[in-house]
Amino acid sequence: MSNMHLVNLNGKLESESIRKGFGRGLKKAGELDANVVAACADLTDSTQMSLFKAAFPERFIEVGVAEQNLVTVGAGLAAVGKIPFVSSYAAFSPGRNWEQIRTTICLNDRPVKIVGSHAGLSVGPDGATHQMLEDIALMRVLPNMVVIVPCDAVEAEKATLAMAKDARPNYLRLAREATPIITTDKTPFEIGKAYVLEAGADVTLIATGTMTYQALKAAELLFKDGIEAEVVHVPTIKPLDAETILKSVRKTGAVVTVEEGQIIGGLGGAIAELLAEQLPTPMQRVGMQDHFGESGAPDELLTHFGLDAKHIRLAAHHVTDRKK
C-alpha cells in the first residue's frame, strides 16, 4: 500500500527517540556552519544537545534553569549574526517563556531555533505537568514563527539541518519515547511541505509528528474495511502546505486530523481554518479534546485518550458516513 519512495513499512520497524535525530542534526549543522551556536536550560543530555556540546564546547552555553533567559540570550546571539539553537522541555519552553519568545524573537524577527523536547502524551509517567499539549497552538499563533513537528528521528535530523539554513524563527517539537522509524534517508523533507505517504480515494488522514505512524496503521485497518485512506504527513504546521492538503481533500471529500496535542489551535485547528475558508468538508479531529494528560505508559495513554490507530479508524468511519 505505502508509497515506498517516502516511507518504509516493510518488516519489523526500528525505533529511536526523535530527539536523537535532532542531536545528530545539530552536530552536523555545527560542522557545516561556524555561526551555529547552542544554549540549553540544564537539560543537555535529555534534549540531546550533548553531542554539539562535546564537539563545540566554545559554542555552547549552559544557562541553567532559566528558560526566559535562555530564549533572550538566543535573541541576542541572533542579533549579532549567530544561528542559535535553544533547547529545553516543551513544558518550560515555550510553556514558561512565551512572552520572551514573542517580544525578543518574533517581534524582532530573529532566526532563533527553539527546540521543545518531551512534548505530547508520550512523556508518560511524568504526568500532566510535563505533557506539553498546547505548544503547537502557542507557537502557531506567533507572527514570523515556523512550526515543525517531525515524525521520526530521521526526519528530525533533516529538519534540524533545514532550520539552520532558514532565516526565520523556528520551533521544533520533539517527543521523548522511542518512535518507529518510518522514513528513510531518501524521503524528502522541506520546510513548508506536506507529503502524501499513502494514496486513497475515500478519506484523507492528515497527521503530524508521532501520530503519522498511527495514521498509517489506521489506513491499513481501513483498507481491510473497504475504505481507501489517503495519509498526508504534515511535518510543517506553519507555514501550512495548503496546496497539497486541498488537492487531497478535493479528491476524498472527508478529513480526519491526527495529533498528539490539543485539537484547539493545533493541527486540527489549522486544517479547520483552511477548509472553512477554502473548501468546507466533513471533518473530525483526533487529538486531546480539551483535557490535560495523566500519568501512565505512553501506549496506554494514547488508547485512553483515543489517539491510537483504532480510534483513528473509528473517526474515519464516522466522517465517511457523514459524507454519504
C-alpha positions as CSV (number, residue, x, y, z in Angstrom):
1,M,0.0,0.0,0.0
2,S,2.6,2.6,1.1
3,N,4.4,4.9,-1.2
4,M,7.9,3.3,-0.9
5,H,9.6,6.4,-2.2
6,L,8.6,8.1,1.0
7,V,8.1,5.6,3.8
8,N,9.3,2.1,4.6
9,L,6.8,-0.1,6.5
10,N,8.0,-3.5,5.4
11,G,9.0,-5.9,8.1
12,K,9.9,-5.0,11.7
13,L,10.5,-1.3,12.2
14,E,13.4,0.0,14.2
15,S,12.5,2.6,16.9
16,E,14.5,5.6,18.1
17,S,13.7,8.7,20.1
18,I,13.0,11.6,17.8
19,R,15.2,13.8,19.9
20,K,18.3,11.7,19.0
21,G,17.8,12.7,15.4
22,F,17.8,16.3,16.5
23,G,21.1,15.8,18.4
24,R,22.8,14.3,15.3
25,G,21.4,17.1,13.1
26,L,22.6,19.8,15.3
27,K,26.1,18.5,15.4
28,K,26.1,18.3,11.6
29,A,24.8,21.8,11.3
30,G,27.6,22.9,13.6
31,E,30.1,21.2,11.3
32,L,28.7,22.9,8.3
33,D,28.4,26.5,9.7
34,A,30.6,28.0,12.4
35,N,27.8,30.5,13.2
36,V,25.6,27.7,14.6
37,V,25.7,28.0,18.4
38,A,23.6,26.3,21.1
39,A,22.2,27.0,24.6
40,C,20.4,24.8,27.0
41,A,18.5,25.1,30.3
42,D,20.2,22.4,32.3
43,L,18.8,19.5,30.2
44,T,21.7,19.0,27.8
45,D,21.6,15.2,27.8
46,S,17.8,15.0,27.8
47,T,17.4,17.2,24.8
48,Q,20.4,15.6,23.1
49,M,22.4,18.8,22.8
50,S,25.3,16.9,24.4
51,L,26.6,15.9,21.0
52,F,27.0,19.5,20.0
53,K,28.4,20.5,23.4
54,A,31.1,17.8,23.2
55,A,32.1,18.8,19.6
56,F,31.9,22.6,20.1
57,P,32.3,23.5,23.7
58,E,33.3,27.0,22.9
59,R,30.0,27.5,21.0
60,F,27.7,26.1,23.8
61,I,26.2,28.0,26.7
62,E,24.6,26.4,29.7
63,V,22.2,29.0,31.1
64,G,20.9,26.8,33.9
65,V,17.2,26.5,35.0
66,A,16.3,29.9,33.4
67,E,14.1,29.4,30.4
68,Q,13.2,33.0,30.0
69,N,16.9,33.9,30.0
70,L,17.5,31.0,27.5
71,V,15.5,32.5,24.7
72,T,16.5,36.1,25.4
73,V,20.2,35.1,25.2
74,G,19.3,33.3,21.9
75,A,17.7,36.5,20.6
76,G,20.9,38.5,21.4
77,L,23.1,35.9,19.7
78,A,20.9,36.1,16.6
79,A,21.1,39.9,16.6
80,V,24.9,39.7,16.2
81,G,24.8,37.2,13.3
82,K,24.8,33.8,15.0
83,I,22.3,30.9,14.4
84,P,21.3,29.9,17.9
85,F,19.5,26.7,18.8
86,V,18.0,26.8,22.3
87,S,16.6,23.7,24.0
88,S,14.5,22.7,27.0
89,Y,11.4,20.6,27.7
90,A,8.5,22.0,25.8
91,A,6.6,22.4,29.1
92,F,9.1,25.1,30.0
93,S,10.0,26.4,26.6
94,P,7.6,27.7,25.2
95,G,5.5,26.8,28.2
96,R,7.2,29.2,30.6
97,N,8.9,31.8,28.4
98,W,6.3,32.5,25.7
99,E,6.3,36.2,26.3
100,Q,10.1,36.4,25.9
101,I,9.8,34.4,22.6
102,R,7.1,36.8,21.4
103,T,8.9,40.0,22.3
104,T,12.6,39.3,21.8
105,I,12.5,36.8,19.0
106,C,9.3,37.1,16.9
107,L,8.8,40.9,17.2
108,N,12.3,41.4,16.0
109,D,12.2,38.5,13.5
110,R,15.3,36.9,14.8
111,P,16.2,33.4,13.5
112,V,16.4,31.7,16.8
113,K,15.7,27.9,16.7
114,I,13.6,26.9,19.7
115,V,13.6,23.2,20.5
116,G,10.8,21.9,22.7
117,S,11.6,18.3,23.8
118,H,9.5,15.8,25.7
119,A,6.3,17.1,24.1
120,G,3.0,15.3,23.9
121,L,1.4,12.4,25.9
122,S,4.4,10.2,25.3
123,V,6.3,11.8,28.2
124,G,4.2,9.2,30.0
125,P,4.8,8.7,33.7
126,D,5.8,12.4,34.3
127,G,2.2,13.2,34.0
128,A,0.1,16.3,33.1
129,T,2.6,18.9,34.3
130,H,5.2,17.7,31.8
131,Q,3.0,16.5,29.0
132,M,3.1,19.7,26.9
133,L,0.0,19.5,24.7
134,E,-0.6,23.2,24.0
135,D,2.7,24.1,22.3
136,I,1.6,23.8,18.7
137,A,-1.2,26.3,19.3
138,L,1.1,28.6,21.3
139,M,3.8,28.8,18.7
140,R,1.5,28.7,15.6
141,V,-0.2,32.0,16.7
142,L,3.1,34.0,16.8
143,P,3.8,36.1,13.8
144,N,7.0,35.1,11.9
145,M,7.3,31.7,13.7
146,V,7.7,28.5,11.7
147,V,6.4,25.3,13.5
148,I,7.9,21.9,12.7
149,V,6.8,18.5,14.1
150,P,8.9,15.6,12.7
151,C,7.5,12.1,12.6
152,D,10.7,10.2,13.5
153,A,14.4,10.6,14.2
154,V,15.5,10.5,10.6
155,E,13.1,13.4,9.7
156,A,14.2,15.3,12.9
157,E,17.8,15.2,11.7
158,K,16.8,16.6,8.3
159,A,14.5,19.2,9.9
160,T,17.4,20.4,12.1
161,L,19.7,20.9,9.2
162,A,17.0,22.8,7.2
163,M,16.3,25.0,10.2
164,A,19.9,26.0,10.4
165,K,19.6,27.5,6.9
166,D,16.2,29.1,7.4
167,A,16.2,32.9,8.1
168,R,13.1,32.8,10.3
169,P,12.3,32.0,13.9
170,N,11.6,28.2,14.1
171,Y,10.0,25.9,16.7
172,L,10.9,22.2,16.6
173,R,8.7,19.8,18.6
174,L,10.3,16.6,19.8
175,A,9.0,13.5,21.5
176,R,10.7,11.7,24.4
177,E,9.9,8.0,23.8
178,A,11.4,5.8,21.1
179,T,9.2,6.1,17.9
180,P,9.1,3.8,14.9
181,I,11.3,5.0,12.1
182,I,9.1,5.2,9.0
183,T,11.1,7.5,6.8
184,T,14.4,6.8,5.1
185,D,17.4,8.9,4.1
186,K,15.8,9.3,0.7
187,T,12.5,10.6,2.0
188,P,12.1,14.3,1.1
189,F,11.9,17.0,3.7
190,E,11.5,20.7,3.0
191,I,10.2,23.3,5.4
192,G,6.6,24.2,4.4
193,K,5.9,21.0,2.6
194,A,3.4,18.2,3.3
195,Y,3.7,14.7,1.9
196,V,1.2,12.1,0.7
197,L,2.6,8.8,2.3
198,E,-0.4,6.7,1.3
199,A,-2.8,7.2,-1.7
200,G,-6.5,6.7,-1.2
201,A,-9.8,8.0,-2.6
202,D,-12.3,7.8,0.4
203,V,-10.9,9.8,3.3
204,T,-7.9,12.0,4.0
205,L,-6.0,11.3,7.2
206,I,-3.9,14.4,8.0
207,A,-1.3,13.7,10.7
208,T,1.8,15.2,12.2
209,G,4.7,14.0,14.5
210,T,4.4,10.7,16.2
211,M,0.8,10.3,15.1
212,T,1.7,9.9,11.4
213,Y,2.7,6.3,12.3
214,Q,-0.7,5.8,13.9
215,A,-2.4,7.2,10.8
216,L,-0.5,4.7,8.6
217,K,-1.6,1.9,10.8
218,A,-5.2,3.1,10.7
219,A,-5.0,3.2,6.9
220,E,-4.1,-0.5,6.9
221,L,-7.1,-1.2,9.2
222,L,-9.4,0.9,7.0
223,F,-8.2,-0.9,3.8
224,K,-9.5,-4.2,5.3
225,D,-12.8,-2.4,5.9
226,G,-13.0,-1.4,2.2
227,I,-12.1,2.2,2.8
228,E,-9.1,3.7,1.0
229,A,-7.5,6.3,3.2
230,E,-5.0,8.8,1.9
231,V,-2.4,9.6,4.5
232,V,-0.9,13.1,4.4
233,H,2.0,13.8,6.7
234,V,2.4,17.4,7.8
235,P,5.8,18.0,9.4
236,T,5.4,21.8,9.0
237,I,2.3,23.1,10.8
238,K,3.2,26.7,9.9
239,P,3.5,27.6,7.1
240,L,0.9,25.1,6.1
241,D,1.1,23.4,2.7
242,A,-2.4,24.3,1.6
243,E,-1.9,23.1,-2.0
244,T,-1.1,19.5,-1.1
245,I,-3.8,19.4,1.6
246,L,-6.6,20.9,-0.6
247,K,-5.7,18.6,-3.5
248,S,-6.1,15.5,-1.3
249,V,-9.3,16.7,0.3
250,R,-10.9,17.6,-3.1
251,K,-10.3,14.0,-4.1
252,T,-11.6,12.3,-0.9
253,G,-14.3,14.7,0.4
254,A,-13.7,13.7,4.0
255,V,-11.0,14.6,6.6
256,V,-9.6,13.3,9.9
257,T,-6.8,15.2,11.5
258,V,-4.5,13.4,14.0
259,E,-2.1,14.9,16.5
260,E,-0.5,14.3,19.9
261,G,-1.7,17.6,21.3
262,Q,-4.7,19.8,21.8
263,I,-7.0,19.9,18.8
264,I,-7.9,23.5,19.7
265,G,-5.4,25.7,17.9
266,G,-3.2,22.7,16.9
267,L,-3.0,20.9,13.6
268,G,-6.8,20.2,13.8
269,G,-7.4,23.9,14.2
270,A,-5.1,24.9,11.4
271,I,-6.8,22.4,9.0
272,A,-10.3,23.5,10.1
273,E,-9.4,27.2,9.4
274,L,-8.0,26.3,5.9
275,L,-11.1,24.2,4.9
276,A,-13.6,26.6,6.4
277,E,-12.2,29.4,4.2
278,Q,-11.5,27.4,1.0
279,L,-13.1,24.0,0.9
280,P,-15.8,23.2,3.6
281,T,-15.6,19.4,4.1
282,P,-16.9,16.9,6.7
283,M,-14.1,16.7,9.2
284,Q,-13.2,15.1,12.5
285,R,-10.3,15.9,14.8
286,V,-8.4,13.2,16.7
287,G,-6.2,14.6,19.5
288,M,-6.6,15.9,23.0
289,Q,-10.2,17.0,23.5
290,D,-9.7,20.0,25.8
291,H,-8.2,17.7,28.6
292,F,-4.9,17.6,30.4
293,G,-2.9,14.4,30.3
294,E,-2.4,11.8,33.0
295,S,0.4,9.7,34.3
296,G,0.8,6.3,32.6
297,A,2.6,4.3,30.0
298,P,2.7,6.1,26.6
299,D,0.8,3.4,24.7
300,E,-1.8,3.2,27.5
301,L,-2.3,6.9,27.4
302,L,-2.8,7.0,23.6
303,T,-5.5,4.4,23.9
304,H,-7.1,6.1,26.9
305,F,-7.4,9.4,25.2
306,G,-8.4,8.0,21.8
307,L,-5.3,8.8,19.8
308,D,-4.3,5.3,18.6
309,A,-4.9,3.7,15.2
310,K,-8.2,2.0,16.3
311,H,-9.7,5.4,17.3
312,I,-8.5,7.0,14.1
313,R,-10.2,4.2,12.2
314,L,-13.5,4.9,14.0
315,A,-13.2,8.6,13.3
316,A,-12.7,7.8,9.6
317,H,-15.8,5.6,9.5
318,H,-17.8,8.4,11.2
319,V,-16.7,11.1,8.8
320,T,-17.2,9.0,5.7
321,D,-20.7,8.2,6.9
322,R,-21.3,11.9,7.2
323,K,-20.0,12.4,3.6
324,K,-22.6,9.9,2.3
